[in-house]
C-alpha cells in the first residue's frame, strides 16, 4: 500500500530527458499545472539544467535530481551538501553502503531526501551475471533495500516488479519511487522491467517516474493528465 499523505498529482514525476534547457522549459510551459514534480537526470543536468532546480522550486514545483552518485564517501558527501542547497526534493545515489551512509549524513539538517537505486530497471539477471554479481535481481534488490533502511535512507528506486515485495520488507516508512512506467500500449524502449501506472500503484509504489510517454507525446499535458487519472483510479 502506498503512503496516503501524498497528493495524487505529486505521485507523477515527469522525467525531463531533453537535450537543452530551452526544450525543457518549453515542455514545462506546455504541461502547465498538470504536473507538479519533475526529474532532472544526466542529459539535462549536463546540458546546463541544474540551475533549473531553484527556478522550478520558486514556481512551487518539486524536483528530483537523478544523478545516481557513487564515489568515495567524502566526494559523495560534498556533492550532497551542494545539492541540498538548491531546493531539490529527491537525490539518487547508488545503493552501496558507504555511498548511502555518506549521503545520509551529508543531507542532515536539510529537506533533501536520499533515494537509493537498488538495481537499474534496464538490468535483468543476465546483465548482473555479466557484471560479476552472483545474486539475481530480486535477491540483490532485497539485500540493498535492507541495507538502505538500516542506514537511514529515505526511499528506494525500484521497478514495479519489486515494489510489492519491498513494501513488505521495509514497511511504510520509506518511499518507493518506480521508473520504467509505461501506460498500456506505450513503447517499452530500452527498459526490461516495466509496469503500467495502475499496477505500480497497486504494488505499493509511492511515486511513478514517466519520461517518453509524456515527453514524446503529441499532447504532453493530456498524456500527463491521463496518467494522473489512472493513478487516482488505482487508489493513489
C-alpha positions as a printed NumPy array, in Angstrom:
array([[  0.   ,   0.   ,   0.   ],
       [  1.254,   3.471,  -0.862],
       [  1.509,   6.381,   1.541],
       [ -1.773,   8.227,   1.922],
       [ -0.32 ,  11.66 ,   2.658],
       [  0.956,  12.231,  -0.887],
       [ -1.257,  14.274,  -3.207],
       [ -2.309,  12.26 ,  -6.249],
       [ -0.776,  14.712,  -8.717],
       [  2.524,  14.711,  -6.821],
       [  2.85 ,  10.969,  -7.415],
       [  3.665,  11.553, -11.092],
       [  7.263,  12.61 , -11.728],
       [  7.921,  13.613, -15.326],
       [ 11.481,  12.969, -16.452],
       [ 12.875,  15.96 , -18.342],
       [ 15.016,  13.775, -20.596],
       [ 15.736,  16.543, -23.068],
       [ 18.893,  17.923, -24.637],
       [ 18.537,  21.59 , -23.696],
       [ 17.176,  23.885, -21.031],
       [ 15.09 ,  25.637, -23.687],
       [ 13.382,  22.384, -24.681],
       [ 12.724,  21.518, -21.031],
       [ 11.268,  24.945, -20.265],
       [  9.036,  24.768, -23.337],
       [  7.709,  21.368, -22.24 ],
       [  7.037,  22.602, -18.702],
       [  5.126,  25.575, -20.097],
       [  3.032,  23.272, -22.313],
       [  2.177,  20.998, -19.389],
       [  1.356,  23.855, -17.002],
       [ -0.296,  22.889, -13.731],
       [ -0.919,  19.295, -14.79 ],
       [  2.479,  18.239, -13.393],
       [  3.959,  19.282, -10.047],
       [  7.067,  17.097,  -9.937],
       [  9.96 ,  16.908, -12.428],
       [ 13.112,  14.825, -12.693],
       [ 16.421,  16.189, -13.938],
       [ 18.836,  13.454, -14.984],
       [ 22.178,  13.211, -16.728],
       [ 21.112,  14.518, -20.114],
       [ 19.603,  17.792, -18.934],
       [ 21.938,  18.271, -15.967],
       [ 24.979,  18.119, -18.236],
       [ 23.3  ,  20.468, -20.694],
       [ 23.117,  23.236, -18.102],
       [ 19.918,  22.121, -16.403],
       [ 20.906,  22.18 , -12.736],
       [ 20.067,  25.902, -12.298],
       [ 16.506,  24.911, -13.205],
       [ 16.169,  23.271,  -9.792],
       [ 15.925,  26.586,  -7.951],
       [ 13.715,  28.095, -10.674],
       [ 11.257,  25.217, -10.513],
       [ 11.241,  25.295,  -6.724],
       [ 10.424,  29.011,  -6.856],
       [  7.428,  28.138,  -9.056],
       [  6.179,  25.696,  -6.446],
       [  7.351,  22.589,  -8.301],
       [  9.171,  19.657,  -6.743],
       [ 12.429,  18.437,  -8.286],
       [ 14.073,  15.035,  -8.316],
       [ 17.795,  15.179,  -9.178],
       [ 18.694,  11.802, -10.63 ],
       [ 22.494,  11.697, -10.765],
       [ 22.997,   8.327,  -9.031],
       [ 26.027,   9.445,  -7.057],
       [ 28.664,   6.834,  -6.257],
       [ 32.235,   7.647,  -5.235],
       [ 34.401,   7.738,  -2.138],
       [ 32.485,   8.925,   0.9  ],
       [ 33.964,  12.427,   1.097],
       [ 33.236,  13.141,  -2.558],
       [ 29.639,  11.941,  -2.238],
       [ 29.156,  13.995,   0.925],
       [ 30.409,  17.222,  -0.66 ],
       [ 28.169,  16.673,  -3.665],
       [ 25.132,  16.085,  -1.457],
       [ 25.882,  19.202,   0.581],
       [ 25.92 ,  21.298,  -2.594],
       [ 22.714,  19.787,  -3.962],
       [ 20.918,  20.206,  -0.627],
       [ 21.235,  23.979,  -1.004],
       [ 19.359,  24.065,  -4.327],
       [ 15.871,  23.181,  -3.109],
       [ 15.511,  19.704,  -4.596],
       [ 13.191,  17.147,  -3.004],
       [ 14.952,  13.915,  -4.029],
       [ 18.505,  12.925,  -4.951],
       [ 19.603,   9.464,  -6.053],
       [ 22.713,   7.57 ,  -5.033],
       [ 23.707,   4.027,  -5.882],
       [ 22.838,   1.602,  -3.087],
       [ 26.353,   0.796,  -1.912],
       [ 26.618,   1.022,   1.894],
       [ 29.489,   3.537,   2.059],
       [ 27.824,   5.762,  -0.523],
       [ 24.436,   5.674,   1.216],
       [ 25.956,   6.381,   4.613],
       [ 27.896,   9.399,   3.324],
       [ 24.815,  10.799,   1.579],
       [ 22.521,  10.389,   4.593],
       [ 24.998,  12.088,   6.899],
       [ 25.602,  14.943,   4.452],
       [ 21.912,  15.777,   3.955],
       [ 21.306,  16.187,   7.707],
       [ 19.596,  19.466,   8.54 ],
       [ 18.142,  19.923,   5.044],
       [ 14.833,  18.94 ,   3.442],
       [ 16.587,  16.85 ,   0.794],
       [ 15.626,  13.172,   0.731],
       [ 18.059,  10.498,  -0.391],
       [ 16.853,   7.718,  -2.675],
       [ 18.949,   4.601,  -3.166],
       [ 18.984,   2.945,  -6.578],
       [ 18.848,  -0.786,  -5.939],
       [ 19.208,  -2.291,  -9.426],
       [ 18.685,  -0.3  , -12.63 ],
       [ 15.407,  -1.146, -14.371],
       [ 17.277,  -1.819, -17.624],
       [ 19.108,  -4.748, -15.945],
       [ 17.959,  -8.336, -15.763],
       [ 19.591, -11.408, -14.213],
       [ 21.827, -11.964, -17.216],
       [ 23.105,  -8.379, -17.077],
       [ 24.009,  -8.776, -13.408],
       [ 25.8  , -12.036, -14.084],
       [ 27.837, -10.415, -16.854],
       [ 28.771,  -7.628, -14.43 ],
       [ 30.122, -10.139, -11.929],
       [ 27.219, -10.351,  -9.463],
       [ 26.188, -13.736,  -8.118],
       [ 22.708, -12.774,  -6.835],
       [ 19.873, -12.298,  -9.28 ],
       [ 17.862,  -9.075,  -9.485],
       [ 15.361,  -9.985,  -6.76 ],
       [ 17.984, -11.073,  -4.217],
       [ 20.248,  -8.08 ,  -4.835],
       [ 17.339,  -5.628,  -4.614],
       [ 16.276,  -7.137,  -1.269],
       [ 19.804,  -7.04 ,   0.151],
       [ 20.315,  -3.411,  -0.824],
       [ 16.876,  -2.427,   0.448],
       [ 17.605,  -3.824,   3.899],
       [ 20.986,  -2.075,   3.97 ],
       [ 19.401,   1.217,   2.903],
       [ 16.77 ,   1.01 ,   5.621],
       [ 19.368,   0.272,   8.288],
       [ 21.466,   3.247,   7.185],
       [ 18.517,   5.656,   7.237],
       [ 17.959,   6.263,   3.525],
       [ 14.618,   7.969,   2.804],
       [ 13.481,   5.833,  -0.092],
       [ 14.305,   3.369,  -2.824],
       [ 14.217,   3.426,  -6.588],
       [ 12.915,   0.087,  -7.787],
       [ 10.931,  -1.401, -10.629],
       [  7.234,  -2.057, -10.242],
       [  8.037,  -5.757, -10.128],
       [  9.947,  -5.306,  -6.869],
       [  7.593,  -2.788,  -5.246],
       [  5.192,  -5.231,  -3.582],
       [  7.957,  -7.365,  -2.146],
       [  9.924,  -4.354,  -0.94 ],
       [  6.89 ,  -2.789,   0.708],
       [  6.568,  -5.955,   2.731],
       [ 10.23 ,  -5.755,   3.713],
       [ 10.622,  -2.05 ,   4.525],
       [  7.101,  -1.228,   5.68 ],
       [  5.554,   2.211,   5.232],
       [  8.483,   4.264,   6.481],
       [ 10.353,   4.61 ,   3.173],
       [  9.241,   5.979,  -0.193],
       [  9.256,   3.716,  -3.222],
       [  9.955,   5.528,  -6.487],
       [  9.315,   3.489,  -9.604],
       [ 10.757,   4.244, -13.05 ],
       [ 10.107,   2.132, -16.128],
       [  6.437,   3.162, -16.107],
       [  4.675,   2.66 , -19.42 ],
       [  0.936,   3.277, -19.908],
       [ -0.797,   0.46 , -21.766],
       [  0.198,   0.473, -25.44 ],
       [  3.379,   2.518, -24.944],
       [  6.735,   1.56 , -26.431],
       [  8.9  ,  -0.252, -23.857],
       [ 12.125,   1.169, -25.352],
       [ 15.309,   0.059, -23.549],
       [ 13.56 ,  -0.883, -20.315],
       [ 13.347,  -4.551, -19.354],
       [ 11.262,  -4.386, -16.161],
       [  8.254,  -2.17 , -16.866],
       [  4.736,  -1.754, -15.453],
       [  1.622,   0.321, -16.057],
       [  0.808,   3.183, -13.643],
       [ -2.178,   1.397, -12.105],
       [ -0.266,  -1.818, -11.479],
       [  2.7  ,   0.038,  -9.96 ],
       [  0.473,   1.935,  -7.525],
       [ -1.346,  -1.261,  -6.597],
       [  2.025,  -2.918,  -5.986],
       [  2.984,  -0.275,  -3.438],
       [  4.845,   2.436,  -5.357],
       [  4.572,   5.969,  -3.954],
       [  5.916,   7.879,  -6.958],
       [  5.983,   6.986, -10.655],
       [  8.684,   8.309, -12.981],
       [  7.485,   8.734, -16.566],
       [  9.635,  10.048, -19.392],
       [  8.977,   9.29 , -23.028],
       [  5.223,   8.58 , -22.765],
       [  4.786,  12.236, -21.698],
       [  7.836,  13.995, -23.144],
       [  7.431,  12.498, -26.631],
       [  3.622,  12.738, -26.709],
       [  1.947,  14.98 , -29.271],
       [ -0.007,  16.46 , -26.356],
       [  2.182,  16.154, -23.21 ],
       [ -0.401,  17.837, -20.995],
       [ -3.112,  15.358, -21.975],
       [ -0.691,  12.447, -21.572],
       [  0.201,  13.605, -18.058],
       [ -3.443,  14.113, -17.111],
       [ -4.289,  10.602, -18.297],
       [ -1.588,   9.115, -16.084],
       [ -2.711,  11.162, -13.072],
       [ -6.276,   9.93 , -13.68 ],
       [ -5.036,   6.331, -13.794],
       [ -3.156,   6.838, -10.532],
       [ -6.307,   8.214,  -8.919],
       [ -8.383,   5.272, -10.153],
       [ -5.814,   2.893,  -8.731],
       [ -6.297,   4.38 ,  -5.288],
       [ -3.382,   6.809,  -5.365]])
